[in-house]
Structure formats: C-alpha cells, structure tokens
Amino acid sequence: MSLYLRILMVVAALSLSTLFFLPMWKIYLEAPQYPEGLELHIWINKLGGSSESVLQNFNILNHYIGMEPIHADSFAELKYMPYIVIFFMVTGVIVALLGKRKLVLYWVLLLAIGGAVGVADFYYWLYKFGTNLSPEAPIKVPGMTYIPPLLGHKTLLNFNALSLPAWGSIGIFLAIVLGGLVYLLSRRKINST
C-alpha cells in the first residue's frame, strides 16, 4: 500500500476522535410550553443539551407521561463506548502501518457493524423509555407510547420530536468512507501493476 493510502487510513482512524469533542446524536423537542425547544445531546460518554437545564426539563416532561428519568448512569454503554472508539482508532492506525489491504476491509466492515449495533442499541433505549410507562403517570392516553423517532420527525401528543445525527457522527461516516476509499484505491493500484 502506498504512503498516500497509509496516511489516508490514519486520517480515517483519527477522524473518530470527533466523537470525543462533539455529540454524536441529538433529540429536539418543541411544544407550546417550550417554544424555544429542548435539545438533548448524546455523546459517547455523557448526556447533555443546549443548556444546563435540558436534561432536567426532559425528566419533568417524562414524569408527566410516566417515563423513567433519563440519567447517564442508566446507560452502561456510555461507560464503555469511549474504549470502543479508542480501539477503532488504534487498530485503524495499526492497519495503516501494516499496509495490508485485507485488514483495511476488515476494519471498515467491523466499524460499520459496530455503528449498526450502536444504532440498534439506541433504538432499544428509545423503545424502552417510550413504552415502559408508570401506571401512576399524571397523564395517561390509552394505547399511547412515547417512542421518539430514531431518525427524523414524529409528533408525540403536543410535542414535535426530531432525532438526527449530530456533528460527532461525521467522524464515523468519514472513517467508513475514507477506509473504504483506501481499500478501493489499493485494489486499483494492485490491478494497474
């Protein structure tokens, strides 16, 4: 593998570092009682928002409809996800140093599978919190669940919910695309010789 492709592979691996500096997902709620909206940010190791009171406001709303409170401690994933990202960054750099084309493919596929598992796990969070409602809830609507959308927009009672990848997710996308590009370009180089 050429030096250029090795450098590109290092860039692919290190692009995952965006997850340490930017949130990977966000959920935005808007309603008459919150005209400015509430924006929950999901990082690889914590939950936050557009302001300090966002998580508290989410939990106040959740109380009324019977959802359990959202706390970072409720999600074991937030404790070990940073280590998974570091694993992919380190192995990506090792793959670049070794320069083996097949290892690039395995790395990209494993990263894509890891991303898919992460999205499925996120949907499980949404499903669990949106359907496991307390019978003591002040507001009860028979047959109603409060599962925010995994991706896109959904109306939940008088709330407009929007769920989208945040800027940190670009690092995952870049890692997969650049890793895939390294794999494809290294093949072209092999075929042209």
N, C-alpha and C positions, 0 to 999 in steps of 0.2 A: 504494500500500500504506500502511495506517495506521501511525502511530508505534508503537502497541502491537505490531503484527505485525513491524515492523522490529526492535524490541527483542527480541522472541521469537526472531527469526532470529539476532541477535547472541548470545543465550543458547545457541541450538543450536550455533553455531560454536564458542563458547568452552567448551562442555561437553566438547569433545575434549581439553581441557587435562588432564582426569583421567588421561589416558594418560602424562603426564609425572610423576605423583605416585603412581600405583598400578599394580600389574601388570595386564596385560590377560588373561593366561591362567595356569592352574596345573595341574600334574600331580601327583597324590598317589599314592605307593606305600606299601603296607603289607604286611609279611611277618613270619613268626616271628622272623627275625633283626633286624627293625626294628619292634618292636611300637609304638613311638611314631610311626612313619611318616616318610616323606620327602616333603617338599612343594617341588617345583620351581616357581619363579615366572618367567614370561616377560614381560618388559617390552618397550617399543618399542625400547629401545636396549641392553638387557643381560639376562643370565640371573642368577637369584639363587634364594633359597629361604628357608624358615622359619628356617634357621640358616646360619652361615657355611660349615659342612662339607657342606651338602646336595649341591652340585654334585660335590664330591669323592666322596661316597658313591655318587651316581648313576654316576659314572665307574668306581668299583671294581666295582659290580654289572655295568655294561656290559662290563667287561673279561672277566668270567667267561663271559658268553654270546657274546662276540665282537663286540659293537658297538663302533664307534669312539668315542673320548672326545667328550664334549659340551663345547665351548668357545664363548664368544660370538664369537670371531674366525672360527669356522666358518660363520657366517651373515652374509652381506653385507647381508641385509635389516635387521639391527639397526643398521647404519650409516646407511642412508638412510630408514628409517621415520620418524624424528623430523621430517625435512624434508617428508615427505608429509603428516604430521599438521599441521604448521605451514602448509603450502599450503592445506589444507582450512579451517583456522581463519581465515586471512587472506582467502581467497576468500569464505568464508561471511559475514564482516563486510562485505566489499565488496558482496556481493549484497544485504545488509540496507540498506546506504547507498544503493544504486541503486534498491531497491524494485521491481524487475521480477519479476513473478510467474513467468514462464518460467525466469528464471535460478535461482529457488528450486528449481523442479522439476529442472533440470539438475544443480544442486549435490547435491540429495538422491539422485538416481539415480547420479551419479558416486561419491558417498560409499558408497552401497550396493554398487555394483560393486567399488569398492576394498576394501571389507570382505569381499566374497565371494572376491576374488582373494587376500586375506590368509589367509582360512581354507583355501583350496585350497593355498596355499604352505605353510601349517603342516602340512597333511596330507602333503604331499610330504616335509617334514622327517621326520615320524613314520615314513613308509613307508621312506625312505632309511635311516634309522638302524636301523629294526627288521628290515630284510631284507638289508642289506649286511653280512653277518656274516663274521668272520675264520674260516678253516678251522682256525686254530691255537687256537681257543677252548677253555678247560678244560672247559666244559660244552657238550655237543652233543646236541641232540634232533633226530633226523632229521625233516625237514619242518616244523620249528617256526620260526615267525617271532615277533618280539617287537615288534609294532607296537602302541603304546599306543592306546587309543581316542581318536578325535578329540573326541568328546563322550560322556560317560557312563562306565560301568564295564566292565572286562574283566579276566579272570583270565589271567595270564601265568605259567606254572609255579606256584610257590607265592606269587606276588605278586598282590595286588588292586590294580589300577590304576584311577584315577579322573581324568578330564580334564574341566575345567569352565572357563567364562569366569570371570575374576577381576573385582574391583571396577572396574578401569580400563575394562573393556568397557562398563560402564554409560554412559560418555561417548559412545561410538559409537552405542549404542542411543538415548540421549536426542537426539543430534544428528539422527539419521534421523527419529525420531518428531516432534520439535519442528519440524524443517524441513518434514516432510510436513503437519503441522498448519498451519503458516504458509501453505503452498500451498493447502490446502483452505479455510481461513478467508478467504484473499484472494479466492478464487473466489466464496464466498458473498457477500462484500461487493460484488463486481462485479455479481453477479446480482440483488442486492437494490436496486441503484441504478437 
